[in-house]
Amino acid sequence: MNCRRVAHDWTELKEGDLPFWRRTFLRMHLAICPACKTYVRQMDATVGALGEAGEVWSEEESRGVAERVMRGRK
């Protein structure tokens, strides 16, 4: 598991499509990588905020916006 894989695996985890071993590696990586832990917290917060914004977006649309916001911060 590396930092570049976290965004992809986080998305699959939220969709419920992440296999057991990749979930395990993701959790292990998040336990030791403060940058990725922060990234995941920010993504969770962003997706949550988008859901509360009153717009009726699909989860995929919300996630896409959140990912674009995070890319813009780098």
N, CA, C and O atoms as a Tripos MOL2 file, in Angstrom:
@<TRIPOS>MOLECULE
protein
  296   295    74     0     0
PROTEIN
NO_CHARGES

@<TRIPOS>ATOM
      1 N           0.8650   -1.1840    0.0000 N.3       1 MET1
      2 CA          0.0000    0.0000    0.0000 C.3       1 MET1
      3 C           0.8940    1.2230    0.0000 C.2       1 MET1
      4 O           1.8560    1.3060    0.7630 O.2       1 MET1
      5 N           0.5650    2.1700   -0.8630 N.am      2 ASN2
      6 CA          1.2790    3.4400   -0.8420 C.3       2 ASN2
      7 C           0.2740    4.5890   -0.8420 C.2       2 ASN2
      8 O          -0.9250    4.3860   -1.0340 O.2       2 ASN2
      9 N           0.7820    5.7800   -0.6240 N.am      3 CYS3
     10 CA         -0.0860    6.9550   -0.4930 C.3       3 CYS3
     11 C          -0.9220    7.2000   -1.7430 C.2       3 CYS3
     12 O          -2.0590    7.6600   -1.6370 O.2       3 CYS3
     13 N          -0.3970    6.9100   -2.8960 N.am      4 ARG4
     14 CA         -1.1530    7.1500   -4.1260 C.3       4 ARG4
     15 C          -2.3670    6.2440   -4.2330 C.2       4 ARG4
     16 O          -3.3530    6.6010   -4.8770 O.2       4 ARG4
     17 N          -2.3050    5.0990   -3.6190 N.am      5 ARG5
     18 CA         -3.3930    4.1290   -3.6910 C.3       5 ARG5
     19 C          -4.5340    4.4580   -2.7240 C.2       5 ARG5
     20 O          -5.6530    3.9740   -2.8980 O.2       5 ARG5
     21 N          -4.2570    5.2700   -1.7180 N.am      6 VAL6
     22 CA         -5.2320    5.5330   -0.6640 C.3       6 VAL6
     23 C          -6.5200    6.1490   -1.2060 C.2       6 VAL6
     24 O          -7.6050    5.7060   -0.8310 O.2       6 VAL6
     25 N          -6.4350    7.1470   -2.0690 N.am      7 ALA7
     26 CA         -7.6450    7.8060   -2.5850 C.3       7 ALA7
     27 C          -8.5410    6.8180   -3.3200 C.2       7 ALA7
     28 O          -9.7590    6.8210   -3.1360 O.2       7 ALA7
     29 N          -7.9530    5.9930   -4.1320 N.am      8 HIS8
     30 CA         -8.7250    4.9920   -4.8800 C.3       8 HIS8
     31 C          -9.3630    3.9880   -3.9250 C.2       8 HIS8
     32 O         -10.5510    3.6860   -4.0290 O.2       8 HIS8
     33 N          -8.5660    3.4790   -3.0020 N.am      9 ASP9
     34 CA         -9.0910    2.4820   -2.0730 C.3       9 ASP9
     35 C         -10.1210    3.0840   -1.1200 C.2       9 ASP9
     36 O         -11.0720    2.4030   -0.7350 O.2       9 ASP9
     37 N          -9.9490    4.3390   -0.7350 N.am     10 TRP10
     38 CA        -10.9230    5.0010    0.1330 C.3      10 TRP10
     39 C         -12.2800    5.0390   -0.5650 C.2      10 TRP10
     40 O         -13.3110    4.7710    0.0530 O.2      10 TRP10
     41 N         -12.2720    5.3720   -1.8550 N.am     11 THR11
     42 CA        -13.5100    5.4250   -2.6230 C.3      11 THR11
     43 C         -14.1700    4.0520   -2.6620 C.2      11 THR11
     44 O         -15.3730    3.9260   -2.4360 O.2      11 THR11
     45 N         -13.3770    3.0280   -2.9500 N.am     12 GLU12
     46 CA        -13.9350    1.6750   -2.9990 C.3      12 GLU12
     47 C         -14.4320    1.2320   -1.6240 C.2      12 GLU12
     48 O         -15.4460    0.5420   -1.5280 O.2      12 GLU12
     49 N         -13.7320    1.6180   -0.5710 N.am     13 LEU13
     50 CA        -14.1560    1.2730    0.7870 C.3      13 LEU13
     51 C         -15.5290    1.8780    1.0790 C.2      13 LEU13
     52 O         -16.4030    1.2020    1.6220 O.2      13 LEU13
     53 N         -15.7200    3.1460    0.7220 N.am     14 LYS14
     54 CA        -16.9910    3.8200    0.9630 C.3      14 LYS14
     55 C         -18.1190    3.1990    0.1530 C.2      14 LYS14
     56 O         -19.2740    3.2250    0.5780 O.2      14 LYS14
     57 N         -17.7960    2.6430   -1.0050 N.am     15 GLU15
     58 CA        -18.8070    1.9960   -1.8480 C.3      15 GLU15
     59 C         -19.0530    0.5580   -1.4250 C.2      15 GLU15
     60 O         -19.9750   -0.0900   -1.9220 O.2      15 GLU15
     61 N         -18.2300    0.0540   -0.5070 N.am     16 GLY16
     62 CA        -18.3820   -1.3150   -0.0450 C.3      16 GLY16
     63 C         -17.7900   -2.3460   -0.9780 C.2      16 GLY16
     64 O         -18.1230   -3.5280   -0.8970 O.2      16 GLY16
     65 N         -16.9090   -1.9020   -1.8690 N.am     17 ASP17
     66 CA        -16.3410   -2.7970   -2.8740 C.3      17 ASP17
     67 C         -14.8870   -3.1770   -2.6190 C.2      17 ASP17
     68 O         -14.2540   -3.7850   -3.4820 O.2      17 ASP17
     69 N         -14.3500   -2.8360   -1.4650 N.am     18 LEU18
     70 CA        -12.9340   -3.0900   -1.2100 C.3      18 LEU18
     71 C         -12.7640   -4.4770   -0.5870 C.2      18 LEU18
     72 O         -13.3200   -4.7530    0.4760 O.2      18 LEU18
     73 N         -12.0000   -5.3470   -1.2450 N.am     19 PRO19
     74 CA        -11.7810   -6.6880   -0.7080 C.3      19 PRO19
     75 C         -11.0850   -6.6500    0.6610 C.2      19 PRO19
     76 O         -10.4280   -5.6720    1.0160 O.2      19 PRO19
     77 N         -11.2470   -7.7300    1.4070 N.am     20 PHE20
     78 CA        -10.7290   -7.8260    2.7650 C.3      20 PHE20
     79 C          -9.2660   -7.4330    2.8740 C.2      20 PHE20
     80 O          -8.9250   -6.6150    3.7290 O.2      20 PHE20
     81 N          -8.3910   -7.9760    2.0490 N.am     21 TRP21
     82 CA         -6.9480   -7.7050    2.1920 C.3      21 TRP21
     83 C          -6.6070   -6.2550    1.8840 C.2      21 TRP21
     84 O          -5.7500   -5.6660    2.5430 O.2      21 TRP21
     85 N          -7.2650   -5.6800    0.8970 N.am     22 ARG22
     86 CA         -7.0000   -4.2630    0.6060 C.3      22 ARG22
     87 C          -7.5210   -3.3860    1.7250 C.2      22 ARG22
     88 O          -6.8990   -2.3730    2.0460 O.2      22 ARG22
     89 N          -8.6550   -3.7480    2.3340 N.am     23 ARG23
     90 CA         -9.1540   -3.0070    3.5070 C.3      23 ARG23
     91 C          -8.1330   -3.0800    4.6360 C.2      23 ARG23
     92 O          -7.8490   -2.0850    5.3030 O.2      23 ARG23
     93 N          -7.5900   -4.2690    4.8340 N.am     24 THR24
     94 CA         -6.6000   -4.4670    5.8900 C.3      24 THR24
     95 C          -5.3670   -3.6140    5.6300 C.2      24 THR24
     96 O          -4.8810   -2.9370    6.5350 O.2      24 THR24
     97 N          -4.8530   -3.6400    4.3990 N.am     25 PHE25
     98 CA         -3.6650   -2.8440    4.0710 C.3      25 PHE25
     99 C          -3.9510   -1.3510    4.1720 C.2      25 PHE25
    100 O          -3.0930   -0.5830    4.6070 O.2      25 PHE25
    101 N          -5.1490   -0.9360    3.7730 N.am     26 LEU26
    102 CA         -5.5200    0.4670    3.8830 C.3      26 LEU26
    103 C          -5.5230    0.8980    5.3490 C.2      26 LEU26
    104 O          -4.9690    1.9420    5.6910 O.2      26 LEU26
    105 N          -6.1330    0.1150    6.1950 N.am     27 ARG27
    106 CA         -6.1630    0.4500    7.6210 C.3      27 ARG27
    107 C          -4.7680    0.4760    8.2210 C.2      27 ARG27
    108 O          -4.4620    1.3430    9.0400 O.2      27 ARG27
    109 N          -3.9180   -0.4650    7.8220 N.am     28 MET28
    110 CA         -2.5400   -0.4780    8.3190 C.3      28 MET28
    111 C          -1.7970    0.7750    7.8620 C.2      28 MET28
    112 O          -1.0720    1.3930    8.6420 O.2      28 MET28
    113 N          -1.9810    1.1440    6.6030 N.am     29 HIS29
    114 CA         -1.3140    2.3320    6.0730 C.3      29 HIS29
    115 C          -1.7900    3.5800    6.8090 C.2      29 HIS29
    116 O          -0.9830    4.4350    7.1730 O.2      29 HIS29
    117 N          -3.1030    3.6850    7.0270 N.am     30 LEU30
    118 CA         -3.6440    4.8480    7.7290 C.3      30 LEU30
    119 C          -3.1530    4.9210    9.1670 C.2      30 LEU30
    120 O          -3.0590    6.0070    9.7380 O.2      30 LEU30
    121 N          -2.8420    3.7840    9.7480 N.am     31 ALA31
    122 CA         -2.3450    3.7640   11.1260 C.3      31 ALA31
    123 C          -0.9450    4.3530   11.2300 C.2      31 ALA31
    124 O          -0.5570    4.8440   12.2900 O.2      31 ALA31
    125 N          -0.1780    4.3080   10.1340 N.am     32 ILE32
    126 CA          1.2150    4.7760   10.2040 C.3      32 ILE32
    127 C           1.4820    6.0340    9.3760 C.2      32 ILE32
    128 O           2.5710    6.6020    9.4590 O.2      32 ILE32
    129 N           0.5140    6.4730    8.5860 N.am     33 CYS33
    130 CA          0.7520    7.6150    7.6920 C.3      33 CYS33
    131 C          -0.1450    8.7890    8.0870 C.2      33 CYS33
    132 O          -1.3320    8.7910    7.7600 O.2      33 CYS33
    133 N           0.3990    9.7760    8.7780 N.am     34 PRO34
    134 CA         -0.4280   10.9080    9.2080 C.3      34 PRO34
    135 C          -0.9940   11.7140    8.0360 C.2      34 PRO34
    136 O          -2.0970   12.2510    8.1430 O.2      34 PRO34
    137 N          -0.2720   11.8090    6.9350 N.am     35 ALA35
    138 CA         -0.7640   12.5780    5.7870 C.3      35 ALA35
    139 C          -2.0060   11.9220    5.1880 C.2      35 ALA35
    140 O          -2.9800   12.6080    4.8780 O.2      35 ALA35
    141 N          -1.9800   10.6220    5.0280 N.am     36 CYS36
    142 CA         -3.1370    9.9230    4.4690 C.3      36 CYS36
    143 C          -4.3010    9.9040    5.4520 C.2      36 CYS36
    144 O          -5.4600    9.9850    5.0470 O.2      36 CYS36
    145 N          -3.9960    9.7990    6.7290 N.am     37 LYS37
    146 CA         -5.0440    9.8540    7.7490 C.3      37 LYS37
    147 C          -5.7580   11.2010    7.6710 C.2      37 LYS37
    148 O          -6.9850   11.2600    7.7600 O.2      37 LYS37
    149 N          -5.0010   12.2760    7.5070 N.am     38 THR38
    150 CA         -5.5850   13.6100    7.3670 C.3      38 THR38
    151 C          -6.4100   13.6990    6.0910 C.2      38 THR38
    152 O          -7.5100   14.2530    6.0960 O.2      38 THR38
    153 N          -5.8840   13.1570    5.0020 N.am     39 TYR39
    154 CA         -6.5880   13.1560    3.7180 C.3      39 TYR39
    155 C          -7.9550   12.4820    3.8660 C.2      39 TYR39
    156 O          -8.9700   13.0220    3.4270 O.2      39 TYR39
    157 N          -7.9740   11.3010    4.4880 N.am     40 VAL40
    158 CA         -9.2180   10.5530    4.6400 C.3      40 VAL40
    159 C         -10.2050   11.3140    5.5240 C.2      40 VAL40
    160 O         -11.4000   11.3500    5.2300 O.2      40 VAL40
    161 N          -9.7180   11.9140    6.5930 N.am     41 ARG41
    162 CA        -10.6040   12.7160    7.4530 C.3      41 ARG41
    163 C         -11.2090   13.8780    6.6690 C.2      41 ARG41
    164 O         -12.4020   14.1610    6.7840 O.2      41 ARG41
    165 N         -10.3750   14.5500    5.8710 N.am     42 GLN42
    166 CA        -10.8650   15.6830    5.0800 C.3      42 GLN42
    167 C         -11.8870   15.2290    4.0410 C.2      42 GLN42
    168 O         -12.8940   15.9020    3.8220 O.2      42 GLN42
    169 N         -11.6330   14.1020    3.4110 N.am     43 MET43
    170 CA        -12.5690   13.5900    2.4130 C.3      43 MET43
    171 C         -13.9020   13.2100    3.0730 C.2      43 MET43
    172 O         -14.9700   13.5160    2.5430 O.2      43 MET43
    173 N         -13.8320   12.5510    4.2180 N.am     44 ASP44
    174 CA        -15.0620   12.2020    4.9360 C.3      44 ASP44
    175 C         -15.8430   13.4600    5.3100 C.2      44 ASP44
    176 O         -17.0630   13.5100    5.1570 O.2      44 ASP44
    177 N         -15.1330   14.4700    5.8000 N.am     45 ALA45
    178 CA        -15.7810   15.7230    6.1870 C.3      45 ALA45
    179 C         -16.3860   16.4210    4.9730 C.2      45 ALA45
    180 O         -17.4940   16.9530    5.0490 O.2      45 ALA45
    181 N         -15.6680   16.4200    3.8650 N.am     46 THR46
    182 CA        -16.1550   17.0750    2.6500 C.3      46 THR46
    183 C         -17.3990   16.3870    2.1120 C.2      46 THR46
    184 O         -18.3810   17.0460    1.7690 O.2      46 THR46
    185 N         -17.3560   15.0690    2.0370 N.am     47 VAL47
    186 CA        -18.5150   14.3220    1.5460 C.3      47 VAL47
    187 C         -19.7040   14.5290    2.4840 C.2      47 VAL47
    188 O         -20.8390   14.6740    2.0300 O.2      47 VAL47
    189 N         -19.4440   14.5430    3.7850 N.am     48 GLY48
    190 CA        -20.5140   14.7980    4.7430 C.3      48 GLY48
    191 C         -21.1130   16.1790    4.5780 C.2      48 GLY48
    192 O         -22.3320   16.3460    4.6250 O.2      48 GLY48
    193 N         -20.2520   17.1770    4.3830 N.am     49 ALA49
    194 CA        -20.7240   18.5510    4.2050 C.3      49 ALA49
    195 C         -21.5200   18.6950    2.9130 C.2      49 ALA49
    196 O         -22.5260   19.4050    2.8760 O.2      49 ALA49
    197 N         -21.0810   18.0350    1.8720 N.am     50 LEU50
    198 CA        -21.8120   18.1040    0.6090 C.3      50 LEU50
    199 C         -23.1980   17.4780    0.7570 C.2      50 LEU50
    200 O         -24.1710   17.9440    0.1650 O.2      50 LEU50
    201 N         -23.2670   16.4230    1.5490 N.am     51 GLY51
    202 CA        -24.5580   15.7810    1.7760 C.3      51 GLY51
    203 C         -25.5150   16.6620    2.5500 C.2      51 GLY51
    204 O         -26.7310   16.5630    2.3860 O.2      51 GLY51
    205 N         -24.9700   17.5240    3.3920 N.am     52 GLU52
    206 CA        -25.7910   18.4210    4.1970 C.3      52 GLU52
    207 C         -26.0820   19.7390    3.4870 C.2      52 GLU52
    208 O         -26.8260   20.5670    4.0120 O.2      52 GLU52
    209 N         -25.5230   19.9420    2.3290 N.am     53 ALA53
    210 CA        -25.6370   21.2320    1.6480 C.3      53 ALA53
    211 C         -27.0160   21.4790    1.0520 C.2      53 ALA53
    212 O         -27.2930   22.5740    0.5630 O.2      53 ALA53
    213 N         -27.8680   20.4860    1.0880 N.am     54 GLY54
    214 CA        -29.2100   20.6820    0.5600 C.3      54 GLY54
    215 C         -29.3470   20.3150   -0.9020 C.2      54 GLY54
    216 O         -30.4590   20.2670   -1.4280 O.2      54 GLY54
    217 N         -28.2490   20.0590   -1.5580 N.am     55 GLU55
    218 CA        -28.2950   19.6320   -2.9550 C.3      55 GLU55
    219 C         -28.6110   18.1440   -2.9960 C.2      55 GLU55
    220 O         -28.2260   17.3950   -2.0980 O.2      55 GLU55
    221 N         -29.2950   17.7320   -4.0160 N.am     56 VAL56
    222 CA        -29.5860   16.3150   -4.1830 C.3      56 VAL56
    223 C         -28.5960   15.7660   -5.2010 C.2      56 VAL56
    224 O         -28.8350   15.7900   -6.4090 O.2      56 VAL56
    225 N         -27.4880   15.2750   -4.6840 N.am     57 TRP57
    226 CA        -26.4310   14.7020   -5.5160 C.3      57 TRP57
    227 C         -26.3210   13.2320   -5.2130 C.2      57 TRP57
    228 O         -26.6080   12.7810   -4.1040 O.2      57 TRP57
    229 N         -25.9040   12.4960   -6.2070 N.am     58 SER58
    230 CA        -25.6230   11.0910   -5.9510 C.3      58 SER58
    231 C         -24.3220   11.0070   -5.1540 C.2      58 SER58
    232 O         -23.5400   11.9570   -5.1170 O.2      58 SER58
    233 N         -24.1090    9.8770   -4.5310 N.am     59 GLU59
    234 CA        -22.8720    9.6890   -3.7690 C.3      59 GLU59
    235 C         -21.6620    9.8180   -4.6890 C.2      59 GLU59
    236 O         -20.6340   10.3640   -4.2900 O.2      59 GLU59
    237 N         -21.7800    9.3230   -5.9050 N.am     60 GLU60
    238 CA        -20.6780    9.4120   -6.8670 C.3      60 GLU60
    239 C         -20.3710   10.8710   -7.2240 C.2      60 GLU60
    240 O         -19.2030   11.2530   -7.3020 O.2      60 GLU60
    241 N         -21.3980   11.6780   -7.4380 N.am     61 GLU61
    242 CA        -21.1980   13.0950   -7.7430 C.3      61 GLU61
    243 C         -20.5460   13.8070   -6.5590 C.2      61 GLU61
    244 O         -19.6220   14.5990   -6.7440 O.2      61 GLU61
    245 N         -21.0180   13.5330   -5.3600 N.am     62 SER62
    246 CA        -20.4410   14.1440   -4.1590 C.3      62 SER62
    247 C         -18.9790   13.7730   -4.0140 C.2      62 SER62
    248 O         -18.1390   14.6250   -3.7240 O.2      62 SER62
    249 N         -18.6760   12.5010   -4.2180 N.am     63 ARG63
    250 CA        -17.3020   12.0360   -4.0910 C.3      63 ARG63
    251 C         -16.4100   12.6860   -5.1540 C.2      63 ARG63
    252 O         -15.2690   13.0540   -4.8740 O.2      63 ARG63
    253 N         -16.9380   12.8250   -6.3760 N.am     64 GLY64
    254 CA        -16.1650   13.4580   -7.4400 C.3      64 GLY64
    255 C         -15.8220   14.9010   -7.1100 C.2      64 GLY64
    256 O         -14.6980   15.3470   -7.3410 O.2      64 GLY64
    257 N         -16.7890   15.6290   -6.5720 N.am     65 VAL65
    258 CA        -16.5320   17.0160   -6.1660 C.3      65 VAL65
    259 C         -15.4990   17.0470   -5.0540 C.2      65 VAL65
    260 O         -14.5790   17.8640   -5.0850 O.2      65 VAL65
    261 N         -15.6400   16.1710   -4.0780 N.am     66 ALA66
    262 CA        -14.6960   16.1390   -2.9590 C.3      66 ALA66
    263 C         -13.2800   15.8340   -3.4490 C.2      66 ALA66
    264 O         -12.3160   16.4440   -2.9860 O.2      66 ALA66
    265 N         -13.1560   14.9050   -4.3690 N.am     67 GLU67
    266 CA        -11.8260   14.5720   -4.8930 C.3      67 GLU67
    267 C         -11.2310   15.7450   -5.6670 C.2      67 GLU67
    268 O         -10.0300   16.0000   -5.5730 O.2      67 GLU67
    269 N         -12.0600   16.4620   -6.4330 N.am     68 ARG68
    270 CA        -11.5430   17.6320   -7.1610 C.3      68 ARG68
    271 C         -11.1020   18.7250   -6.1950 C.2      68 ARG68
    272 O         -10.0890   19.3850   -6.4230 O.2      68 ARG68
    273 N         -11.8580   18.9160   -5.1220 N.am     69 VAL69
    274 CA        -11.4740   19.9120   -4.1130 C.3      69 VAL69
    275 C         -10.1220   19.5370   -3.5050 C.2      69 VAL69
    276 O          -9.2480   20.3920   -3.3550 O.2      69 VAL69
    277 N          -9.9540   18.2870   -3.1620 N.am     70 MET70
    278 CA         -8.7050   17.8560   -2.5400 C.3      70 MET70
    279 C          -7.5260   17.9670   -3.5050 C.2      70 MET70
    280 O          -6.4270   18.3290   -3.0860 O.2      70 MET70
    281 N          -7.7270   17.6680   -4.7680 N.am     71 ARG71
    282 CA         -6.6490   17.8160   -5.7580 C.3      71 ARG71
    283 C          -6.2380   19.2760   -5.8770 C.2      71 ARG71
    284 O          -5.0600   19.5830   -6.0560 O.2      71 ARG71
    285 N          -7.2050   20.1710   -5.7780 N.am     72 GLY72
    286 CA         -6.9210   21.6000   -5.8780 C.3      72 GLY72
    287 C          -6.1090   22.1310   -4.7150 C.2      72 GLY72
    288 O          -5.4630   23.1730   -4.8330 O.2      72 GLY72
    289 N          -6.1340   21.4210   -3.5780 N.am     73 ARG73
    290 CA         -5.4010   21.8640   -2.3980 C.3      73 ARG73
    291 C          -3.9260   21.5150   -2.4770 C.2      73 ARG73
    292 O          -3.1270   22.0560   -1.7120 O.2      73 ARG73
    293 N          -3.5500   20.6400   -3.3660 N.am     74 LYS74
    294 CA         -2.1380   20.2050   -3.4500 C.3      74 LYS74
    295 C          -1.3170   21.1540   -4.2720 C.2      74 LYS74
    296 O          -0.1170   20.9420   -4.4440 O.2      74 LYS74
@<TRIPOS>BOND
     1     1     2 1
     2     2     3 1
     3     3     4 2
     4     3     5 am
     5     5     6 1
     6     6     7 1
     7     7     8 2
     8     7     9 am
     9     9    10 1
    10    10    11 1
    11    11    12 2
    12    11    13 am
    13    13    14 1
    14    14    15 1
    15    15    16 2
    16    15    17 am
    17    17    18 1
    18    18    19 1
    19    19    20 2
    20    19    21 am
    21    21    22 1
    22    22    23 1
    23    23    24 2
    24    23    25 am
    25    25    26 1
    26    26    27 1
    27    27    28 2
    28    27    29 am
    29    29    30 1
    30    30    31 1
    31    31    32 2
    32    31    33 am
    33    33    34 1
    34    34    35 1
    35    35    36 2
    36    35    37 am
    37    37    38 1
    38    38    39 1
    39    39    40 2
    40    39    41 am
    41    41    42 1
    42    42    43 1
    43    43    44 2
    44    43    45 am
    45    45    46 1
    46    46    47 1
    47    47    48 2
    48    47    49 am
    49    49    50 1
    50    50    51 1
    51    51    52 2
    52    51    53 am
    53    53    54 1
    54    54    55 1
    55    55    56 2
    56    55    57 am
    57    57    58 1
    58    58    59 1
    59    59    60 2
    60    59    61 am
    61    61    62 1
    62    62    63 1
    63    63    64 2
    64    63    65 am
    65    65    66 1
    66    66    67 1
    67    67    68 2
    68    67    69 am
    69    69    70 1
    70    70    71 1
    71    71    72 2
    72    71    73 am
    73    73    74 1
    74    74    75 1
    75    75    76 2
    76    75    77 am
    77    77    78 1
    78    78    79 1
    79    79    80 2
    80    79    81 am
    81    81    82 1
    82    82    83 1
    83    83    84 2
    84    83    85 am
    85    85    86 1
    86    86    87 1
    87    87    88 2
    88    87    89 am
    89    89    90 1
    90    90    91 1
    91    91    92 2
    92    91    93 am
    93    93    94 1
    94    94    95 1
    95    95    96 2
    96    95    97 am
    97    97    98 1
    98    98    99 1
    99    99   100 2
   100    99   101 am
   101   101   102 1
   102   102   103 1
   103   103   104 2
   104   103   105 am
   105   105   106 1
   106   106   107 1
   107   107   108 2
   108   107   109 am
   109   109   110 1
   110   110   111 1
   111   111   112 2
   112   111   113 am
   113   113   114 1
   114   114   115 1
   115   115   116 2
   116   115   117 am
   117   117   118 1
   118   118   119 1
   119   119   120 2
   120   119   121 am
   121   121   122 1
   122   122   123 1
   123   123   124 2
   124   123   125 am
   125   125   126 1
   126   126   127 1
   127   127   128 2
   128   127   129 am
   129   129   130 1
   130   130   131 1
   131   131   132 2
   132   131   133 am
   133   133   134 1
   134   134   135 1
   135   135   136 2
   136   135   137 am
   137   137   138 1
   138   138   139 1
   139   139   140 2
   140   139   141 am
   141   141   142 1
   142   142   143 1
   143   143   144 2
   144   143   145 am
   145   145   146 1
   146   146   147 1
   147   147   148 2
   148   147   149 am
   149   149   150 1
   150   150   151 1
   151   151   152 2
   152   151   153 am
   153   153   154 1
   154   154   155 1
   155   155   156 2
   156   155   157 am
   157   157   158 1
   158   158   159 1
   159   159   160 2
   160   159   161 am
   161   161   162 1
   162   162   163 1
   163   163   164 2
   164   163   165 am
   165   165   166 1
   166   166   167 1
   167   167   168 2
   168   167   169 am
   169   169   170 1
   170   170   171 1
   171   171   172 2
   172   171   173 am
   173   173   174 1
   174   174   175 1
   175   175   176 2
   176   175   177 am
   177   177   178 1
   178   178   179 1
   179   179   180 2
   180   179   181 am
   181   181   182 1
   182   182   183 1
   183   183   184 2
   184   183   185 am
   185   185   186 1
   186   186   187 1
   187   187   188 2
   188   187   189 am
   189   189   190 1
   190   190   191 1
   191   191   192 2
   192   191   193 am
   193   193   194 1
   194   194   195 1
   195   195   196 2
   196   195   197 am
   197   197   198 1
   198   198   199 1
   199   199   200 2
   200   199   201 am
   201   201   202 1
   202   202   203 1
   203   203   204 2
   204   203   205 am
   205   205   206 1
   206   206   207 1
   207   207   208 2
   208   207   209 am
   209   209   210 1
   210   210   211 1
   211   211   212 2
   212   211   213 am
   213   213   214 1
   214   214   215 1
   215   215   216 2
   216   215   217 am
   217   217   218 1
   218   218   219 1
   219   219   220 2
   220   219   221 am
   221   221   222 1
   222   222   223 1
   223   223   224 2
   224   223   225 am
   225   225   226 1
   226   226   227 1
   227   227   228 2
   228   227   229 am
   229   229   230 1
   230   230   231 1
   231   231   232 2
   232   231   233 am
   233   233   234 1
   234   234   235 1
   235   235   236 2
   236   235   237 am
   237   237   238 1
   238   238   239 1
   239   239   240 2
   240   239   241 am
   241   241   242 1
   242   242   243 1
   243   243   244 2
   244   243   245 am
   245   245   246 1
   246   246   247 1
   247   247   248 2
   248   247   249 am
   249   249   250 1
   250   250   251 1
   251   251   252 2
   252   251   253 am
   253   253   254 1
   254   254   255 1
   255   255   256 2
   256   255   257 am
   257   257   258 1
   258   258   259 1
   259   259   260 2
   260   259   261 am
   261   261   262 1
   262   262   263 1
   263   263   264 2
   264   263   265 am
   265   265   266 1
   266   266   267 1
   267   267   268 2
   268   267   269 am
   269   269   270 1
   270   270   271 1
   271   271   272 2
   272   271   273 am
   273   273   274 1
   274   274   275 1
   275   275   276 2
   276   275   277 am
   277   277   278 1
   278   278   279 1
   279   279   280 2
   280   279   281 am
   281   281   282 1
   282   282   283 1
   283   283   284 2
   284   283   285 am
   285   285   286 1
   286   286   287 1
   287   287   288 2
   288   287   289 am
   289   289   290 1
   290   290   291 1
   291   291   292 2
   292   291   293 am
   293   293   294 1
   294   294   295 1
   295   295   296 2
@<TRIPOS>SUBSTRUCTURE
     1 MET1         2 RESIDUE 1 A MET
     2 ASN2         6 RESIDUE 1 A ASN
     3 CYS3        10 RESIDUE 1 A CYS
     4 ARG4        14 RESIDUE 1 A ARG
     5 ARG5        18 RESIDUE 1 A ARG
     6 VAL6        22 RESIDUE 1 A VAL
     7 ALA7        26 RESIDUE 1 A ALA
     8 HIS8        30 RESIDUE 1 A HIS
     9 ASP9        34 RESIDUE 1 A ASP
    10 TRP10       38 RESIDUE 1 A TRP
    11 THR11       42 RESIDUE 1 A THR
    12 GLU12       46 RESIDUE 1 A GLU
    13 LEU13       50 RESIDUE 1 A LEU
    14 LYS14       54 RESIDUE 1 A LYS
    15 GLU15       58 RESIDUE 1 A GLU
    16 GLY16       62 RESIDUE 1 A GLY
    17 ASP17       66 RESIDUE 1 A ASP
    18 LEU18       70 RESIDUE 1 A LEU
    19 PRO19       74 RESIDUE 1 A PRO
    20 PHE20       78 RESIDUE 1 A PHE
    21 TRP21       82 RESIDUE 1 A TRP
    22 ARG22       86 RESIDUE 1 A ARG
    23 ARG23       90 RESIDUE 1 A ARG
    24 THR24       94 RESIDUE 1 A THR
    25 PHE25       98 RESIDUE 1 A PHE
    26 LEU26      102 RESIDUE 1 A LEU
    27 ARG27      106 RESIDUE 1 A ARG
    28 MET28      110 RESIDUE 1 A MET
    29 HIS29      114 RESIDUE 1 A HIS
    30 LEU30      118 RESIDUE 1 A LEU
    31 ALA31      122 RESIDUE 1 A ALA
    32 ILE32      126 RESIDUE 1 A ILE
    33 CYS33      130 RESIDUE 1 A CYS
    34 PRO34      134 RESIDUE 1 A PRO
    35 ALA35      138 RESIDUE 1 A ALA
    36 CYS36      142 RESIDUE 1 A CYS
    37 LYS37      146 RESIDUE 1 A LYS
    38 THR38      150 RESIDUE 1 A THR
    39 TYR39      154 RESIDUE 1 A TYR
    40 VAL40      158 RESIDUE 1 A VAL
    41 ARG41      162 RESIDUE 1 A ARG
    42 GLN42      166 RESIDUE 1 A GLN
    43 MET43      170 RESIDUE 1 A MET
    44 ASP44      174 RESIDUE 1 A ASP
    45 ALA45      178 RESIDUE 1 A ALA
    46 THR46      182 RESIDUE 1 A THR
    47 VAL47      186 RESIDUE 1 A VAL
    48 GLY48      190 RESIDUE 1 A GLY
    49 ALA49      194 RESIDUE 1 A ALA
    50 LEU50      198 RESIDUE 1 A LEU
    51 GLY51      202 RESIDUE 1 A GLY
    52 GLU52      206 RESIDUE 1 A GLU
    53 ALA53      210 RESIDUE 1 A ALA
    54 GLY54      214 RESIDUE 1 A GLY
    55 GLU55      218 RESIDUE 1 A GLU
    56 VAL56      222 RESIDUE 1 A VAL
    57 TRP57      226 RESIDUE 1 A TRP
    58 SER58      230 RESIDUE 1 A SER
    59 GLU59      234 RESIDUE 1 A GLU
    60 GLU60      238 RESIDUE 1 A GLU
    61 GLU61      242 RESIDUE 1 A GLU
    62 SER62      246 RESIDUE 1 A SER
    63 ARG63      250 RESIDUE 1 A ARG
    64 GLY64      254 RESIDUE 1 A GLY
    65 VAL65      258 RESIDUE 1 A VAL
    66 ALA66      262 RESIDUE 1 A ALA
    67 GLU67      266 RESIDUE 1 A GLU
    68 ARG68      270 RESIDUE 1 A ARG
    69 VAL69      274 RESIDUE 1 A VAL
    70 MET70      278 RESIDUE 1 A MET
    71 ARG71      282 RESIDUE 1 A ARG
    72 GLY72      286 RESIDUE 1 A GLY
    73 ARG73      290 RESIDUE 1 A ARG
    74 LYS74      294 RESIDUE 1 A LYS
